[in-house]
Amino acid sequence: MYIIIVGGGDVGRYLCREFLRMGYEVLVIEKDTRKCEVLEEELGSVALCGDGCEVAVLIKAGINRADMLIAVTPEDDDNLAACQMAKQKFNVPYVIARVNNPKNVHIFAKLGIEHAVDVTGLIVENIKARTPTCPLVHLMTFKERNAELILLRITEGPLVGKMVKELPLPLGSIVSLLIRQDRESRTPDPETVLETGDQLLCFIPSGTEEMLQTFVNP
């Protein structure tokens, strides 16, 4: 597999190191000459100095045979441009963009970049996952199925004592797993009565998480 990384900062350098360790062919495109030198010193001949948004630079990098392009610069505009060019002009099968400003996620999606990683959002969700009192944690997005996987915690409040079928989940939701302290995890029945400390893995339709927040965080 041949992977092109646009952006040779800390993230790009880390990704390059990991992909090389996995046995992949990797090239990092970076504007900053000094960062290119650091990459070469640490990892060998893996850097190309240039602008990853320019056609000539991408061609020089061998974009026509790339299996994947990952854009991880600190600038959302550059990441978007590089991914759009790779996908639309060179038909790279798989492109991934780092999104530094969460407000830009919808722009990436609207312009056809489905695999956009919201760095700030990941940090927030990681903090929420480690906070037992936080009732709702976003775990994963399944764009192809228009669904989200969430963790719903039953904390002290109005959901305690309700049956699973009485949960205010959006239409089309599926409760796939009940995690109960000191007991084996299982798929709950609709009549299962919820207890404090229960955790539910639920699939909900995309775009309904904010509505669910109003019920679990009244």
Buried (B, 14 or more C-beta within 10 A) or exposed (E): EBBBBBBBBEBBBEBBBEBBEEEBBBBBBBBEEEBBBBBBEEBEEBBBBBBBBBEEBBEEBEBEEBEBBBBBBEBBEBBBBBBBBBBEEBEBEBBBBBBBEEEBBEBBBEBEBBBBBBBEEEEBBEEBEEEEEBBBBBEEBEEEEEBBBBBBBBBEEEBBEBEBEEBEBBEEBEBEEBBBEEEEEEEBEEEBEBEEBBBBBBBBBEEBBEEBEEBBEE
